[in-house]
């Protein structure tokens, strides 16, 4: 669903005279990608509908949640630090900022969860780390 929406919407904006006339083409492309991702998610939700079975508990397999969060974090580090295409000062700063943002998100989300539920949870730490990315 997302790929279909992405192909339809982005092609006219990312190619041709429109893209060449804009001085901040890179940021426009990023904006278009994120907007179409949002529309793709909304379209997917509309197609799938509500959940057939609602789960009131936490995830069934916390190990798989941890593996998924680790893969997400690894990919985010590679994407952010690798976007400068050089092992230079810029990529070092970006790599550090990504790590610091993840840590602060983890700490902040855990504190808010503790204030509300009076307990710490490893799942909430993973969520806090993932939400800032």
Buried (B, 14 or more C-beta within 10 A) or exposed (E): BBEEBBEEBBEEBBEEEEBEEEEEBEEBBEEBBEBBEEBBEEBEEEEEEEEEEEEEEEEEEEEEBBEBBEEBBEEBBEEBBEEBEEEEEEBEEBBEEBBEBBEEBBEEBBEEBEEEEEEEBEBBBBBBBBEBB
